[in-house]
Amino acid sequence: MTGRDRSQPSRLTRADLAALPNYVPGRSPADLARELGMTEAIKLASNEVPFGPLPGVVEAVAEAAAGAHRYPDLAAVALREALAEQYGVAADRIATGCGSVALAEHLTRVTTLPGDEVVYSWRSFEAYPIITATSGATSVRVPNTAGHGHDLTAMADAVTDRTRLIFVCNPNNPTGTSVRRAELDRFLDTVPDDVLVVLDEAYREFVTDAEVPDGLTAYGDRPNVVVLRTLSKAWGLAGLRIGFLVAQPEVATAVRKVVTPFSSSVVAQAGALAALTQAEEVRRRCALVVAERDRVTEALRKLLPEVPTSQANFVWLPLPTLPGGVDRAVQFGRVCESRGVIVRPFPGEGVRVTIGTAAENDAFLAVAETALLFN
Ligand SMILES: Cc1ncc(COP(=O)(O)O)c(C=O)c1O
């Protein structure tokens, strides 16, 4: 038998996938602590909240686990009804999924065919290029403004006959910037009715600027707007994987059709139901995060004045590569890690740092001072 030339790429999977970036998860703090011989490391890399699960979640999950030999409710009826009540929308406008990232992927799948275009600002959420490419569509990336936010005028100009989907990440991951009501109104008015606009509001609960619209109340009546939300961030359920979207019934039905069957597990649905009874506690926790965000921003600006205002639970340190080729973002990340603090560098661009507890933020700020000295 003549073997295949193993120096050539395999044809078992699509050749174009080789060019795709990998989604980069935050590093495990246990691993880093072991490596450094420390008792514990601090993880400020994945935009999680630092307080542990909400009251009642662990008990609900444990109880639901007793039914783990049964499939979950495919239509997540109880969960959709609880979300409908929480957000004041009809349950038939809601689709739930295995994290909002899965729903973003499903939205791409229900709107695009190969060759169609998906417009988004860049730098933004790292999943957008991956899910666009895997659906066979083409990414149209519109560079962020000098202030690290969406350039909605340029995004409107980038819409063509091939555009099927637009992501507006508000607040934007990883820069924390947000678009305000007047500019978003103007933008939405220019988008053709048959192009779906996804307002990705994963960090909505941390927004304190009254001019930054809540997509559900501001644009709920626009047929081509979908609001994407998650229970991973403010609601503290990142490990359980529940996201949801609110759209016109036609769009929500299409998404529910393509969701991987049973991808919201028995325990995830139970945990989400328990979390949704804790809205008051979520507000209390978000207020703590916001106060820390503003404190950290102020302290960082003394070291790096270009730090933009964040409306999310993280801050962005713009650290572009120096003319001599020194990658300041990577270097900053390395110094932080060497001191037991895991942040999220984006090579050549900057570093995203999640807001943790006050003690974790103090530890980060102490390291940041040193790390910026090296820059
Ligand atoms: C802007 C944005 N959208 C969506 C997600 C996905 O979150 P999840 O899949 O945990 O709901 C993230 C996660 O980091 C995000 O930053």
The ligand as an SDF file (V2000), in Angstrom:
LIG
                    3D

 16 16  0  0  0  0  0  0  0  0999 V2000
  -19.2380   40.1050   23.2320 C   0  0  0  0  0  0  0  0  0  0  0  0
  -19.4250   38.6980   23.6240 C   0  0  0  0  0  0  0  0  0  0  0  0
  -20.4520   38.0260   23.1140 N   0  0  0  0  0  0  0  0  0  0  0  0
  -20.6760   36.7590   23.4340 C   0  0  0  0  0  0  0  0  0  0  0  0
  -19.8460   36.0970   24.3110 C   0  0  0  0  0  0  0  0  0  0  0  0
  -20.1060   34.6680   24.5780 C   0  0  0  0  0  0  0  0  0  0  0  0
  -20.4620   34.3920   25.8520 O   0  0  0  0  0  0  0  0  0  0  0  0
  -21.1580   33.0320   26.2340 P   0  0  0  0  0  0  0  0  0  0  0  0
  -21.0070   32.0930   25.0810 O   0  0  0  0  0  0  0  0  0  0  0  0
  -20.4650   32.5520   27.4520 O   0  0  0  0  0  0  0  0  0  0  0  0
  -22.5960   33.3690   26.4540 O   0  0  0  0  0  0  0  0  0  0  0  0
  -18.7570   36.7380   24.8600 C   0  0  0  0  0  0  0  0  0  0  0  0
  -17.8430   36.0230   25.7490 C   0  0  0  0  0  0  0  0  0  0  0  0
  -16.7870   36.4130   26.0940 O   0  0  0  0  0  0  0  0  0  0  0  0
  -18.5430   38.0730   24.4970 C   0  0  0  0  0  0  0  0  0  0  0  0
  -17.5040   38.7540   24.9850 O   0  0  0  0  0  0  0  0  0  0  0  0
  1  2  1  0
  2  3  1  0
  2 15  2  0
  3  4  2  0
  4  5  1  0
  5  6  1  0
  5 12  2  0
  6  7  1  0
  7  8  1  0
  8  9  2  0
  8 10  1  0
  8 11  1  0
 12 13  1  0
 12 15  1  0
 13 14  2  0
 15 16  1  0
M  END
$$$$
